Amino acid sequence: MDRLRLLYEAHTEAARAAELNESDVVLARQGTSMDAREAALIAMAVHILADPSSIGDDDVAVLRAHGWSDRIIAEIPGLVALNQLTGTFNLLAGLEPARQEG
């Protein structure tokens, strides 16, 4: 099984462990959510990943309007960067998620 498939499965298992239903998992893969508040947060994360230099005050205002705190908003770029760094390193180093017996 190739590494990307293993990562895909690991993330799917993590989503199920977090008690997301199948619809939530599908929407998360598409970069959205049925919950408008969550969708706004996810959209910001995707925006940061795709075009970080274009983020502005209006983008932050959208998140605040959905009730997200400045602390959570400030954590988004760090989480995006950490996930990108970890994923890139794992792929380059050939690391794979541990297969669970079961």
C-alpha positions in Angstrom: 0.0 0.0 0.0 1.4 3.4 -0.9 2.2 6.0 1.7 -0.5 8.4 0.6 -3.1 5.7 1.0 -1.8 4.9 4.5 -2.0 8.6 5.5 -5.5 8.9 4.0 -6.6 5.9 6.1 -4.9 7.2 9.3 -6.7 10.5 8.9 -10.0 8.8 8.3 -9.5 6.6 11.5 -8.6 9.8 13.5 -11.8 11.5 12.2 -13.9 8.5 13.3 -12.1 8.4 16.7 -13.2 12.1 17.0 -16.8 10.8 16.4 -17.2 12.5 13.1 -19.8 10.8 10.9 -19.2 9.9 7.3 -20.8 13.1 6.0 -18.5 15.1 8.1 -15.4 13.2 6.9 -16.4 13.7 3.2 -17.0 17.4 3.8 -13.7 17.8 5.7 -11.9 16.2 2.7 -13.6 18.9 0.5 -12.4 21.6 2.9 -15.8 22.5 4.4 -18.4 21.6 7.0 -22.2 21.6 7.4 -21.7 23.9 10.4 -21.2 27.5 9.1 -18.9 28.3 12.0 -16.6 25.3 11.4 -16.7 26.0 7.6 -15.4 29.5 8.2 -12.5 28.2 10.2 -11.7 25.5 7.7 -11.9 28.0 4.9 -9.4 30.2 6.7 -7.0 27.3 7.1 -7.3 26.5 3.3 -6.8 30.2 2.5 -3.7 30.3 4.6 -2.3 27.2 2.9 -3.1 28.4 -0.6 -2.3 32.2 -0.4 -1.1 33.3 3.0 0.0 36.8 1.9 -3.6 37.7 0.9 -5.0 37.2 4.4 -6.3 40.5 5.7 -8.4 42.2 8.4 -11.7 41.2 6.6 -10.8 37.5 6.8 -10.2 37.8 10.5 -13.5 39.8 10.9 -15.4 36.9 9.3 -14.0 34.5 11.9 -14.8 36.8 14.7 -18.4 37.2 13.4 -18.7 33.4 13.6 -17.7 33.6 17.3 -14.1 32.5 17.0 -11.7 34.0 19.6 -8.5 35.8 18.7 -6.6 32.9 20.4 -8.2 30.3 18.1 -7.7 32.6 15.1 -4.0 33.1 16.0 -3.5 29.3 16.2 -4.7 28.6 12.7 -1.5 29.5 10.8 0.6 27.5 13.3 -1.6 24.5 12.9 -1.5 24.8 9.1 2.3 25.1 9.1 2.8 22.3 11.5 0.7 19.9 9.5 2.4 20.9 6.3 5.8 20.5 7.8 5.0 17.1 9.4 3.4 15.8 6.3 6.2 16.9 4.0 8.9 15.5 6.3 7.1 12.2 6.7 6.7 11.8 2.9 10.3 12.8 2.3 11.7 10.5 5.0 9.5 7.6 3.9 7.8 7.4 7.3 4.5 5.7 7.4 1.7 5.6 10.0 1.9 2.4 12.2 -0.6 -0.2 11.0 -2.9 -1.2 13.8 -3.7 -4.9 14.3 -7.3 -5.6 14.5 
